Amino acid sequence: MSGLPARPHNCYQLVCASPQWGLVADRWPPWEDLTLRDFGTTVTDHRSSWVRKIRLDGCVWYFKTYTYDDIGSRLANWGKWTAPWRRSRAARECAAYAWLTEHGFPAPSNFACLETRSAGFLRRATLVSAEVPGAPADQLLATSDAQARAGIARRIGDFVRALHQSGFRDRNLDLRNLIVGPEQIYNIDSPRYRIVRARRRPDSLARADWRRLLPQLDAHGVGAAAREAG
């Protein structure tokens, strides 16, 4: 992960980034602009979070922002994300990308987490990530024929098995968070991940990952194919 860039960005701090982050960050608009709700094209829009995308330097980038604008929201989330001693959700997602990259799993080619805090309490956090090739697994399974669905399920089973053998426990494993590309599968949303000893026998966290994912696969008729592979 890279250190802080040379250019200051007012109240925002870079808390996590891919090694090559500094090669692109200094050519961008101010970070304060990147975290605004009206920046870029809308992907999702919720009361306290949103996702926007833009094209910069020939690449599509996603900006996922979590905001805690008042003291009530900061106190309501202090036990999970906003306390001074807690890592933000965006920082946890960024750290998951870094771990996956370091252990040979596919992840966005570039990523970073930007935060602003008040008296140590989180006010806003933004996860920046480059687009990865592919489509969400739930969308692909919904539009594919039976043979293609079975193949996708086997790939997912192989991928989850490899994650677990590496020691990665996702704890947020949903089809919509698995981007299935032509050659690789990307796991793009893991704020609650845990790391255990690699090659450890399946434990309660690994079984919980499967309990969460298998009903989603069963809804498309391919749970058995994923179980066989995984």
N, C-alpha and C positions, 0 to 999 in steps of 0.2 A: 504494500500500500504506500502511496506517495505521501510526502509531507505537505505542509501548507504552501500554496502558490506564492510567488513573489508579490503579486498585485493584491492590495488589501480590498476587502469587500464589506466595509462598514461593520454591521452587527452580526454578520453571518460567519460561522466557523465551519471549516471543512473537517469532518470527524472521521471520514473513511473514504478511500478512493482507490481505484485501480492504479497499477504502477505507471501507466501512460497518461494519466489524467492531465498532468500539466501541459501536455502537448496540444490539448484542445481548449482547456478552460479559459485561457487568457484571450482567446479570440471571440469570446461570447459577450452578450450584453451583461450588465451588472447582475449579480446573483439575486439582488432584491427583486428585479423584474422577473426572473425565471420562476420565482415562487408565487407569483400573483395568480389569482383565480382567472383573470381575463387574459392570461398569456397563452398563446398557442391555440391549437385546435382541441376542442373538448372530447375526451374519451369517456370519463365518468365525472359526475358532479354530485357530491353529497354535502351535507351541512358542515361537517368538520373535516372533510378530505375531498381531494379531487385529483384527477389525472389529466394532464395535457400532453400533447405531442407537437413537435416542430421539426423542420428539416434545417439542419445547420451543417455546413462543411460537407455536403453531399450525403449526410447520414440522417436517419430518423431517430429522434431522441424522445424519451418519455420522462415526464416530470410528475412524480407522485408526491403530493403535499398533504401533510397532516397538520392541522392548526388547533391551537389551544389558546384562543384569543383573550379569554377572561379568567379571573382567578378561580371561578367555579369549575370550569372545565379542567384547569390544571390540577386542582385538588381532587376532582373526581377520578382522574387518571394517574395520580401520583404513585400508586402502588404498582402500576404496570409500566408506564412510559415516561412520565413527566418529572418525577423527582430528580433532584440534582445527582443522586447516585445511580440513577437508572439510565440505561441506553434507550434512546427513542426507538419507536417501531421502524422508522426509516433506517436508523443506524444498524439495527439488528438485521434487516433485509440486506443492507450493504455488506455487513460482515459475513452473511451467508454466501453471497456472491464471491467474496474474497476466499472463504474457506473452500468452496467448490472449485474455484479456479486453481488454487494451490494444490488441490488433490486430484487434478486431472479431469474434472467434470466440466461440461460446457456451461458457459455463463456469458452474459453480455460482454462484448469486447471492451467496453469502457463503462464505468459506473462510479458514483460518488454519493455521499450524504452531506447535506448542508443543514446546519441547525442555527437557531437563534434562541437564547435563553435570557431570563430575567431573574436575578438573585439565584441563579442555578436552576430554576424551574424552566422546563421546555415551553417555548411559545409556538415555535413552528419548526418542522423538519421536512426536508424534501429529499427524496431519493431520485437521482438522475441515472438513467440507464440507456444505452444504445439499443436499438431494436435488434431482435434476434430473428432468424428465418424460421418460418413455420406458422402454425395456427394452433389455438387452444385445443386440447384433446377432446373436450366436450363437444365443440363445434364439429371437429372432424368425424367423431363417432356418430354424430347425429345426421351427417350428410353422406356417409360412405356406405358401400354395399357390405354384405355379410363377410365376404372374404377379406376385404380391406379392414373392416372393424376388428376381425380376429388378429390380423397382423399388427395393427396398432396396439391392441391389448397385450400381445406378447412382447412388443417393444417396451411398453410401459412396465410390464412385469420384470423384464430384464433390468430396466433402469432402476426401479425401486430396490430390487435385490442388490444391485451394485452400490446404491446409496447406503443401504443398511450394512453391507459388508465393510464399507469404508468407515463406519461408525456414525454416520449422519442419521439423525432422527428428525423428521420434518415437523411433525405435530400440527401441520396445517395443510395436509396433503389432499388437494382437490384437483379434479380434472381440468378445471378452468385455469389452474396455475401451472399446468404442464404444457409447454409449447412443443408440438411435434414438428420437427423439421425434416427435410429430406434424408438427412444422415444422423441427426442427433436429437435428443430430447432435452429441453431446458426447463429447469425448475425456477420459477420467477418470483415466488412470494413465500418466504420462510422466516417470518419474524420470531417464531416461537421455537426454532430449531434447538436441538441439543446434540452434543457430541459425546459418544461413549467409546470404549476401547474397540479398535478395529478388529474384525473377525470374531467378535463376541457372538455367542449364541443369541437367537432372537429373544428379545426381552419385552417387557410390557409396553415400552414406547414403540418398538417396531410393530408389535401386534396391533397397537392402537392406530398406527398409520394405515395398516391394511384394513382394519375395521372401518375406518373412515372412507377409504378409497373404494373398496370392493362393492358396496351397495351402488355407488355411482357407475361402476363398470357393469354391474348386473342389470342396471336400468337399460343398458344398450345390448344386453345379451352376451357380454364377453367377459364376465367375471371369471369363468372357469379357465379361459385361455390365459388371462393374466396370472391367476393363481398357479397354473402349471409352470409358467415361465419364472415366476417369482418365488 
